[in-house]
Amino acid sequence: ADKIYENALEVIQTISKLKPSSAKGTYFKSIHISSTMSPGIQIETKSVGGI
């Protein structure tokens, strides 16, 4: 579970760093994670640091 958390956090932070400077307001409206054959789980954007 720790590896999944670390990988997801890295992806979110990388996307956040690549955000265009012209993008204004909230860049992440919602975040969901899921495996291939399971329902998605919503992640609270406020609980993710660095975005």
Beta strands, then each sheet from edge to edge (+ up, - down):
strand 1: 31-33
strand 2: 41-43
sheet 1: 1+ 2-
end
